[in-house]
Amino acid sequence: MIFSLIAAILLSPPDTLEASSVTASRNVSPPVSAVSGERLTESPSAADAIRDFSGIQLRDYGGVGGLKTVNVRSLGSAHTAIFMDGVPIDNAQNAQVDLGRIFTEDLETIELFSGQKSALLQTAREYGSASSLHLRTAMPEGRKIRLKVRGGAFGTVSPSGSIETRRGRFAARLRLGGDRASGQYPFHTLDLGKDTLLTRQNCDIKAFRAAGHLWFLPQGGRYEASASWYDAGRGIPGPVFKQSGKYPMSLDRQYDRNLTAQVSGEQSLGHNLRLLVKGRYSLDGLDFIDVSELDPSVSASWNYRLQSAYAAASLGWQALPWLHLNAAIDAQADWLHCQFEARRRQVLGAFSSAFILDPWRIQASVQYQGTSDGYQFLSPALVVDWHPRFDWEFGFLGKRSCRLPSFNDLYYTNVGARDLRPEKVWQVGAWWKWERSFGPWSFRVREELYFNHVTDKLIAVPNGSLFRWSMFNIGRVLVLGDDWDATVAYNAASWKAGITARYSFNRAFDPSSPWQIPYIPLHSGSFNIFGAWGPLRADIRGQVTGIRYSAASSRPEAVLPAFTTWDMTLSWKPLRGLRLAVELRNMFDCHYEIVRQYPMPGIHVMGCVSIEI
């Protein structure tokens, strides 16, 4: 239905856009990392677009089709709620959202909020997450056709194309794309002290993606509807380990089919009232073939069907020029059908108030969530912002949040229910920011100190396969952190350049043990340097990750060495609407692992051609 509506609008002649006005309130603004523009649209995935953000660990298990998730400030990927146009993308089965399969070409911005989103009108779900990643789709500005092909190393070919238009109060976009790659790459391992070169196997992927989007802009409102389909088959590269004189390689296979439809609307009701409604339905099919590494003739098949329905309504009221109130209620139901049956119904309610009296901005909120399996939780939050001058900002955040065990956490096909407790978090943070421009020069410096107290932390460790994890609770985890980022940019008429440096200190530990929590680096950072002159642009990006441990121990076999990777991108726009780019990834051929026994690719080259008509 939605694809037929999109096609009808796309094939209609373009029209002149009617005049409209946009108003915005000055929101309470906790620290946010954001990426937009060319850096976003030319990233191969959402995971690649955000990998330079401060205070995050991007989990990448190698290969073009490898799982990619984000861990913010040592709280785990399940504590980062992911929203597409304000509607949550989640997975009750495993609480893992693969950022490697999300389109970026049509996105306007990706924002990461550490603690609380700043919007005055939002859903109840958005108030309760420890951090949130918001992806916003760009609305078409006119009629355009875009074609893009990206490919290169690992036999990668990723074509995509879209057609979009805007006619009066209506806009629409239709996009199709796919990915195909063998995924094989060489890697080094030590065999009896000798450097041995092997080839990473079972990393291939074939995927097809389709998405359609509709917008309607009546007076005082905005309505959106979208639908997407994802169909992929891939190999699951297992850990590299030696047994019986050889290195057995994974032959596991995974097949994904995902259908999602969502709607949202925001409308002014007069008398300083605004109504926000959202809804989503998704159907996920996952088939996994588990093949024994030691005896490939032995295998097992697991089939999962997950349905999820979500609805939300929020009412915002500007009671006074300086007082904004918001009440919200959400409901969600999840059904998992496989070798076992699991169901969860969830109700969330939230109330917030925002006081905006310059130079002070204060937001206080409380969220309640209750589930059919007996979990109940309150999440209060307080955000304070102070702007003593236009170029200075100081702030404070205090918040409590909860992460429920997923279906995979709670149920195991051969064992039954697990005794896992919800993971509770107290977050406290304070920050300052200075931002100033002097002619063509602009400067920005920001620091945030934070403390997280986690109770009953849920720890996931790969158990011989990316599909199977060992889950357990740790009594308490404390996280002390300090994030810095600084930017200097020069923007002249004919050329521009800039540099951004980020550093994160992250001490995450169990008070009963002196060791750092597994896979969390104490020190990490990144560097971005770019220069552009006319149609030419060069970007150099470096990422530094300190020593990590694969277990709560300082034994040599648990140490993951520090590593630094450098990437370089050269792009050229010889004609209007045409862009050519070549990207040299890991250009100094660093050999490293993000997860133990999952080696990452060395030096490789990718190319991209995009055309806009």
C-alpha positions in Angstrom: 0.0 0.0 0.0 2.6 2.5 1.0 4.9 1.7 -1.9 1.9 2.3 -4.3 1.3 5.7 -2.7 4.9 6.6 -3.0 5.0 5.6 -6.7 2.0 7.7 -7.5 3.5 10.8 -5.9 6.9 10.2 -7.5 5.4 9.9 -11.0 3.4 13.1 -10.6 4.9 16.4 -11.9 6.7 18.5 -9.3 5.0 21.6 -7.9 6.0 24.7 -6.2 6.3 24.3 -2.4 3.9 26.4 -0.5 5.3 28.9 2.0 5.6 27.6 5.5 7.1 28.8 8.8 9.0 26.8 11.4 9.3 27.7 15.0 11.7 26.2 17.6 12.0 26.4 21.3 15.2 26.7 23.1 15.5 23.2 24.5 17.4 21.9 27.5 20.6 20.5 25.9 22.7 17.8 27.5 25.8 16.8 25.7 25.2 15.4 22.2 27.4 14.0 19.5 26.2 14.4 16.0 27.1 13.7 12.4 25.5 15.1 9.3 26.1 16.2 5.8 28.6 14.5 3.4 30.3 12.7 6.2 27.0 10.9 7.0 25.6 10.2 3.6 28.9 8.8 2.3 29.4 6.4 5.2 28.7 2.8 4.2 26.5 2.3 7.4 25.3 4.0 10.5 28.0 2.1 12.5 30.8 3.7 10.4 29.2 7.1 10.7 29.4 7.2 14.5 32.7 5.5 15.2 34.5 8.7 16.0 32.0 9.7 18.8 33.5 10.3 22.2 32.9 7.8 25.0 31.7 4.9 22.8 33.0 1.4 22.0 31.9 0.2 18.6 31.7 -3.6 18.6 32.6 -5.0 15.2 33.1 -8.7 14.7 34.8 -8.5 11.4 33.7 -9.1 7.8 31.4 -7.0 5.6 28.4 -8.7 7.1 29.6 -8.9 10.7 27.4 -7.7 13.6 28.1 -4.0 14.6 26.7 -2.6 17.8 27.5 0.5 20.0 28.4 0.5 23.7 28.2 3.9 25.3 30.2 4.6 28.4 30.6 0.9 29.4 26.9 0.4 29.9 26.5 -2.2 27.1 24.7 -1.9 23.7 21.3 -2.8 25.2 21.4 0.5 27.2 21.5 2.5 24.0 18.0 3.0 22.6 18.0 3.5 18.9 15.2 5.6 17.2 14.4 6.1 13.6 12.4 9.3 13.1 11.4 9.1 16.8 10.2 5.5 16.7 12.3 2.9 18.6 14.1 0.2 16.7 14.6 -2.6 19.1 14.8 -6.4 19.3 13.2 -8.1 22.3 14.9 -11.4 21.2 18.5 -10.4 21.7 18.5 -6.6 22.5 21.1 -6.2 19.7 20.4 -3.7 16.9 22.8 -4.2 14.0 23.9 -0.7 12.9 25.7 -2.2 9.9 22.5 -2.7 7.9 20.9 0.8 8.3 20.8 3.1 5.2 22.7 6.4 5.6 22.1 8.0 2.2 18.7 9.3 3.2 19.6 10.4 6.7 19.7 14.1 7.7 21.5 13.6 11.0 22.5 11.0 13.6 22.6 12.3 17.2 23.9 10.5 20.3 22.5 11.7 23.6 24.3 10.5 26.7 21.6 10.5 29.3 18.5 12.5 28.2 17.3 13.8 24.9 16.7 17.5 24.9 13.3 17.7 23.0 10.4 19.1 25.0 7.9 16.8 23.3 8.8 13.1 23.2 7.5 9.6 23.8 7.7 7.8 27.2 10.3 5.4 25.8 12.7 8.2 25.1 12.8 9.3 28.8 14.0 6.0 30.2 17.2 5.1 28.3 20.7 5.6 29.6 21.7 6.9 26.2 19.9 7.2 22.9 20.9 7.2 19.2 18.5 9.2 17.0 18.5 8.8 13.2 16.5 11.4 11.3 15.4 11.0 7.7 16.0 14.0 5.4 12.9 15.3 3.7 13.2 15.8 -0.1 13.6 19.3 -1.3 12.5 18.6 -4.9 12.6 15.9 -7.6 15.9 14.0 -7.7 17.2 10.7 -8.8 20.3 9.4 -7.0 22.4 6.4 -8.0 25.4 5.1 -6.1 27.8 2.1 -6.3 30.3 1.3 -3.6 32.8 -1.5 -3.9 36.3 -2.8 -3.7 38.0 -5.1 -1.2 36.5 -8.4 -0.1 34.6 -8.7 -3.4 32.3 -5.9 -2.2 29.6 -4.5 -4.5 26.9 -2.3 -3.0 24.6 -0.6 -5.5 21.7 1.6 -4.4 19.3 4.0 -6.0 16.5 6.4 -5.0 13.9 8.6 -6.5 12.3 11.4 -4.5 10.0 14.4 -5.0 8.2 17.1 -3.1 4.9 18.4 -4.4 3.0 21.0 -2.3 2.5 19.6 1.1 3.5 16.1 0.1 6.9 14.5 -0.3 8.0 11.0 -1.0 11.1 8.8 -1.5 11.7 5.3 -2.7 15.1 3.6 -2.3 16.4 0.2 -3.3 19.8 -1.2 -2.5 21.8 -4.4 -2.0 25.1 -5.7 -0.8 27.2 -8.6 -2.0 30.7 -9.6 -0.8 32.8 -12.7 -0.3 34.1 -11.0 2.8 37.4 -13.0 2.8 40.5 -11.3 4.1 44.0 -12.4 5.3 44.9 -12.2 8.9 47.9 -13.1 11.1 48.1 -15.5 14.0 50.9 -16.8 16.1 51.5 -20.6 15.8 54.2 -21.8 18.1 55.7 -18.3 18.1 55.7 -18.2 14.3 53.6 -15.5 12.4 51.2 -17.5 10.3 49.0 -16.0 7.6 45.5 -17.4 7.2 42.4 -16.3 5.4 39.2 -15.3 7.2 36.4 -17.6 5.9 32.6 -17.6 6.0 32.2 -13.8 5.9 30.1 -13.6 2.8 26.8 -11.7 2.5 24.0 -11.2 0.0 21.5 -8.6 1.1 18.6 -6.7 -0.5 17.0 -3.6 1.0 14.0 -1.5 0.1 12.5 1.5 1.9 9.7 3.9 1.1 8.8 7.1 2.9 5.9 9.5 2.7 5.5 13.0 4.3 2.4 15.2 4.6 2.7 18.7 6.0 -0.7 20.3 6.9 -0.9 23.6 8.6 0.6 23.3 12.0 1.5 19.7 11.7 3.8 17.0 10.2 2.9 13.4 9.4 5.2 10.6 8.2 4.8 7.0 7.1 7.5 4.5 6.1 8.0 0.9 5.3 11.1 -1.1 4.8 12.1 -4.7 3.8 15.5 -6.4 4.5 16.4 -9.8 3.2 19.9 -11.2 3.8 21.9 -14.4 4.0 25.4 -14.4 5.5 28.1 -16.5 6.9 28.9 -16.0 10.6 32.7 -15.9 11.1 33.5 -17.7 14.3 36.4 -17.3 16.7 39.9 -18.2 15.5 41.2 -21.0 17.8 43.6 -23.9 17.4 42.6 -27.4 18.3 43.9 -30.9 17.2 46.7 -29.3 15.2 44.5 -27.2 13.0 42.4 -24.0 12.9 38.7 -25.1 12.5 36.7 -22.4 10.8 33.1 -21.6 11.4 30.5 -22.8 8.8 27.5 -21.2 10.6 24.9 -19.5 8.4 22.3 -16.9 9.2 19.3 -15.8 7.2 17.4 -12.6 8.1 14.1 -11.2 6.8 12.7 -8.1 8.3 9.5 -6.1 7.5 8.9 -2.9 9.3 6.1 -0.3 8.9 5.8 2.9 11.1 3.8 6.1 11.2 4.1 9.3 13.2 2.3 12.5 13.4 2.7 15.8 15.3 -0.1 18.4 15.3 -0.9 21.7 16.9 -4.2 21.7 18.8 -4.2 25.4 19.7 -4.0 26.9 23.1 -0.3 26.1 23.3 -1.0 22.3 23.0 0.8 19.9 20.7 0.0 16.2 20.2 2.5 13.6 19.1 1.5 10.0 18.0 3.6 7.2 16.8 3.2 3.5 15.9 5.2 0.7 14.5 4.8 -3.0 13.5 7.7 -5.3 12.7 8.1 -8.9 11.7 11.5 -10.5 12.0 12.4 -13.9 10.7 15.8 -15.4 11.6 17.1 -18.8 10.6 20.4 -19.9 12.0 22.3 -23.1 11.0 24.8 -24.0 13.8 27.6 -26.2 12.3 30.1 -27.9 14.6 33.6 -26.5 13.9 35.2 -29.9 14.8 32.8 -32.1 12.9 31.0 -30.3 10.0 28.7 -33.2 9.5 27.0 -32.3 12.8 24.6 -29.3 12.7 21.5 -27.9 14.2 18.9 -25.4 12.9 17.2 -22.7 14.9 14.3 -20.7 13.6 13.0 -17.6 15.2 9.9 -15.5 14.4 9.6 -12.2 16.3 6.6 -9.9 16.0 6.5 -6.5 17.7 3.8 -3.8 17.9 4.4 -0.4 19.4 2.1 2.7 19.9 2.8 6.0 21.7 1.0 9.3 22.4 2.4 12.5 23.9 0.7 15.7 24.8 2.8 18.9 25.3 1.6 22.1 26.8 3.3 25.4 27.1 1.6 26.5 30.3 3.6 29.7 30.6 6.3 31.3 28.4 8.9 29.7 30.6 7.1 26.4 31.6 6.7 23.4 29.3 4.8 20.3 30.4 4.7 16.9 28.6 2.7 13.7 29.4 3.3 10.5 27.5 2.1 6.9 27.4 3.5 4.0 25.3 2.5 0.4 24.9 4.5 -2.4 23.3 3.8 -6.1 22.7 6.4 -8.7 21.6 5.9 -12.3 20.6 8.8 -14.7 19.9 8.0 -18.1 18.3 10.7 -20.7 18.1 11.6 -23.9 20.0 10.1 -22.0 23.0 7.4 -19.4 23.2 8.0 -16.0 24.8 5.7 -13.0 25.2 6.1 -9.7 26.8 3.7 -6.8 27.1 5.0 -3.5 28.3 3.4 -0.2 29.3 5.4 3.0 29.8 4.3 6.3 31.1 6.2 9.6 31.6 5.7 13.1 32.8 8.2 15.9 32.3 8.5 19.6 33.0 11.0 22.1 31.5 11.7 25.5 32.9 13.4 27.9 30.4 14.4 31.2 32.0 17.6 32.4 30.3 20.4 31.8 31.2 18.9 28.7 33.0 17.2 25.7 31.5 16.0 22.9 33.7 14.2 19.7 32.8 12.8 17.2 35.3 11.1 14.0 34.3 10.0 10.6 35.6 9.2 7.4 33.6 7.4 4.3 34.7 7.6 1.0 33.0 5.9 -2.2 33.8 5.8 -5.6 32.0 3.7 -8.7 31.9 6.5 -10.7 33.3 6.6 -8.8 36.6 9.2 -6.1 36.1 8.3 -2.6 37.4 10.7 0.4 37.4 10.8 4.2 37.9 13.3 6.3 36.0 13.6 9.9 37.3 15.9 12.4 35.6 17.1 15.9 36.1 19.0 18.1 33.6 20.3 21.6 34.4 21.8 23.9 31.8 23.4 27.3 32.5 24.5 29.7 29.8 26.2 32.7 31.6 27.4 34.0 28.2 26.6 33.1 24.6 29.9 31.2 24.1 29.9 29.3 27.5 27.7 26.5 28.7 27.7 24.5 31.9 25.4 21.6 32.8 24.5 18.7 35.1 22.7 15.4 34.6 21.3 12.9 37.1 19.3 9.9 35.9 18.2 6.4 36.8 17.5 3.8 34.1 16.8 0.1 33.7 17.7 -2.5 31.1 15.4 -5.6 31.0 16.8 -9.0 30.1 16.1 -10.0 26.5 14.3 -13.2 25.5 17.7 -14.7 24.6 19.0 -13.7 28.0 16.1 -15.3 29.8 15.6 -18.5 27.7 17.9 -21.0 26.3 16.6 -23.7 24.1 18.3 -26.7 25.8 18.3 -25.4 29.4 15.2 -23.3 30.1 14.7 -20.1 32.0 17.6 -18.3 33.5 17.6 -16.5 36.8 18.7 -13.0 35.5 17.8 -9.8 37.2 17.2 -6.4 35.4 20.2 -4.2 35.2 19.8 -0.9 37.0 21.9 2.3 36.4 22.4 5.6 38.2 24.0 8.2 36.0 25.6 11.5 37.2 27.4 13.8 34.8 28.7 17.4 34.6 30.0 19.2 31.6 31.2 22.5 30.2 31.5 23.8 26.6 33.1 26.8 25.0 32.3 27.7 21.4 33.3 30.8 19.5 33.9 32.1 15.9 36.3 34.8 14.8 35.8 35.6 11.1 36.5 32.4 9.1 37.8 30.7 12.2 35.7 28.6 14.6 36.7 26.9 17.8 34.9 24.5 20.1 36.0 22.7 23.3 33.9 20.4 25.5 34.6 18.2 28.5 32.2 16.0 30.4 32.9 14.1 33.7 30.6 11.3 34.5 29.9 8.5 37.0 27.7 5.4 36.5 26.7 3.1 39.2 25.4 -0.2 37.8 23.6 -2.9 39.8 23.1 -6.4 38.6 25.0 -5.7 35.4 24.3 -8.2 32.6 27.5 -9.4 31.0 27.5 -11.1 27.6 30.5 -13.2 26.4 30.7 -15.0 23.1 30.3 -18.7 23.6 32.0 -20.3 20.6 29.6 -18.5 18.2 28.2 -15.0 17.6 24.8 -16.5 17.8 25.3 -18.0 21.3 26.4 -15.9 24.3 27.0 -16.7 27.9 25.0 -14.4 30.1 25.4 -13.6 33.8 24.9 -10.8 36.4 27.7 -9.0 38.2 26.7 -7.5 41.5 27.9 -4.0 41.0 29.9 -2.1 38.4 31.3 1.4 38.8 32.2 3.6 35.8 34.3 6.8 36.1 34.9 8.7 32.9 36.1 11.9 31.4 35.4 12.8 27.7 37.1 15.6 25.8 36.7 16.9 22.3 38.1 20.0 20.6 37.6 21.3 17.1 39.3 24.1 15.1 38.0 24.9 11.6 38.7 27.4 8.9 36.0 28.2 6.3 36.9 30.6 3.5 35.2 31.3 0.2 37.5 28.9 -1.9 38.7 26.4 0.7 38.1 25.1 4.1 40.0 22.9 6.6 39.6 21.6 10.1 40.8 19.2 12.8 38.9 17.5 15.6 40.5 15.6 18.5 38.7 13.4 21.0 39.9 11.6 24.1 38.0 9.3 26.5 39.1 8.1 29.9 36.9 5.2 31.1 37.5 3.3 34.3 34.9 0.5 34.6 35.3 -2.1 37.4 33.6 -4.3 39.9 34.3 -2.9 43.4 35.1 -6.4 44.6 37.9 -6.8 42.0 40.6 -4.4 40.8 40.3 -5.5 37.2 38.8 -3.4 34.4 35.5 -4.8 33.0 36.2 -7.0 29.9 36.6 -5.2 26.5 36.5 -1.6 28.0 39.7 0.4 27.2 40.9 2.7 29.9 42.1 5.2 27.2 40.8 5.8 23.7 40.6 8.7 21.3 40.3 9.7 17.7 41.5 12.4 15.2 39.8 13.8 12.2 41.6 16.1 9.8 40.1 17.4 6.6 40.8 19.9 3.8 38.7 21.0 0.8 39.5 23.1 -2.1 36.9 23.6 -4.8 35.7 20.2 -5.9 38.5 18.3 -4.1 38.4 17.1 -0.5 40.7 14.9 1.6 39.9 13.4 5.0 42.2 11.6 7.4 40.8 9.8 10.4 42.7 8.0 13.2 41.4 5.9 16.0 43.4 5.0 19.1 42.3 2.2 21.4 44.2 1.3 24.6 44.8 -2.0 26.2 41.7 -4.1 27.0 41.1 -7.4 28.7 38.9 -10.2 27.5 38.4 -11.4 31.1 38.5 -9.8 34.5 42.1 -10.7 34.9 45.6 -9.4 34.1 46.8 -12.8 32.8 48.8 -12.4 29.6 46.4 -14.5 27.6 43.5 -12.1 28.6 45.3 -8.9 27.4 44.2 -7.4 24.1 47.0 -5.1 22.9 46.4 -1.4 22.1 46.0 -0.4 18.5 45.8 2.6 16.2 44.1 2.6 12.8 44.2 5.3 10.1 41.9 5.8 7.2 42.1 8.3 4.3 39.4 9.4 1.9 39.9 11.4 -1.3 36.8 12.7 -3.1 36.3 14.7 -6.3 33.2 16.4 -7.7 34.2 17.1 -11.4 30.6 17.8 -12.4 27.5 19.0 -10.6 25.8 15.9 -9.2 28.7 13.6 -9.7 31.0 12.5 -6.9 34.0 10.1 -7.1 35.7 8.9 -4.0 38.4 6.4 -3.0 38.9 5.3 0.6 42.0 3.6 2.0 41.1 1.8 5.2 43.6 0.8 7.9 46.3 2.2 5.6 49.2 1.2 7.9 47.9 -2.4 7.9 47.5 -2.6 11.7 46.7 -6.2 12.9 44.2 -5.9 15.7 41.1 -7.5 17.4 38.1 -5.7 18.9 36.8 -9.0 20.3 39.3 -11.7 21.2 39.8 -14.3 18.4 37.9 -12.2 15.9 40.7 -10.6 13.8 39.8 -7.4 11.9 40.8 -6.7 8.2 44.2 -5.2 7.4 44.8 -2.5 4.7 42.1 -2.4 2.0 40.6 0.0 -0.6 37.0 1.0 -1.3 35.7 3.1 -4.0 32.4 5.0 -4.5 30.6 6.6 -7.5 27.5 8.6 -6.9 25.3 10.5 -9.3 22.5 12.9 -8.6 20.1 14.0 -11.3 
